[in-house]
């Protein structure tokens, strides 16, 4: 499962890097970045390959977490379920009212 998630992250980051590189080279982005999105696009086009390290780091962290057991592991699942139920309740309240 961890490898599938890391592979999906890698593919999405690679596609985003290629798309931003195409936008910068096609001239769709202004030369001095005028807006926040132009700044992010030029940064990702120039330094985007470093983002491909994120899936590898995440995969190493996930492997380390599988080997070690946190002292809060027994409490984490009920807390996570409670947070999920609270978020869903808020979403339902916002949609209904």
N, C-alpha and C positions, 0 to 999 in steps of 0.2 A: 504494500500500500504506500509506504513511504517513497519508494522508487517511482511509482506512478505519479504521485503528487510533485515530486522534484522534476520529473520529466515534463509534466504539464507546465510548471513554472518556467522551466528552461525554454520550452517552445514559445510561450507567450512573451517572454522577455526578448527572445531572438526576433520574433515578428515585430515587436514594438521598436526595437533598435533598427531593423531594416526599414520599417515604415517611416520613422523619423529621419533616417538618412536620406531616403527618397524625397521627403518633403523639403529638406534643406537643399539638396542638389537640384531640385526642380525649380527652385525660386519661389515656392509658395510661402516661405517664411521670410520675413523682412530681414535684411542684412544686419543692421543693429537691432537686436530683439526689442520690439516695442511693448509687447504684452508679456504676461507671465507665461502663457502657453508657448509663445515663441522662444522664451528663455529656456524652458524645460525641453522643448524640442531640439534646440541647438546643443544643449548640454548632453542629452541622450545620444544625439547623432555623433558627437565628438568623443564622449566618454562612456558610451553605452555598453561597451564590452565588459566593463567592470561589474555591471549588473548581473552578468552571467555567473558570477561567483556566488550569488545569493542562493540558488538552488543547491549548490554543492555544500555551502555552509549549513543550510537548513537540513540537508540529508545527514551530515555529520552530527548535528545537534540532536536530530531525531533518533539516530542510532545510539548516541550516548544516553538519551533519556530512556530508551528501552532497556539498557543494561542496569541503570541505577534506579532505585525505588525511593521516591520522595517520602518523607515522613507525613506529608499532607495528602498522600495518595488516597487514603480511605475517606477523606473529607472532600476531596476535590470534585468527585463525580456528583454528589448531592448538591454541592454549591453551584456547579455548572448547570445542573438541571433546574435549579431554582432561578438562576439568572435567565435561562432560556424561557421558562414559563413567564417570568416577569416581563421580558421583552415582548413575547407574543401577546400577553394581556394588554400591554400598552398599545401595541399595533392594532389590536382588535378595538380597543376603546377609541383610538383616533379614527379608525375607519367607520365605526358605528356612530359616533357622536361628531 
